[in-house]
Amino acid sequence: MVSRIEKIMNEQGMTPSLFADRIDISRSSLSHIFSGRNKPSLEIVLKICRALPFVDLYWLLLGIKKDEKVKSKILNEGRYIEKKKELKKKSEQESIIVFFKDGTFKNYDPIEDKKI
């Protein structure tokens, strides 16, 4: 997100001091973000979006544009469905093994509910 904040500043021709003043945060807060000491808080993200209405919230937070957001959601839902199907396949039981304290065990077939 820091790189996107820097991109906004560069495109608008703002110095860090001017940018901090524009979004109404302390200059030291912005400096701490750029140095990596702090991550931008939600409050700072919202201040950026309020002070600079042309900045898209999704782009600022996630680095994606509005039209990419829709495509991303569709892709993610598709991946979720694929993974859900994989889990179903993996969860099919082939047998159940019961271990007893004396070291013996028995296999059971869950589909036919029979002892093997």
Order of alpha helices (4+ residues) and beta strands (2+ residues): alpha-alpha-alpha-alpha-alpha-alpha-beta-beta-beta
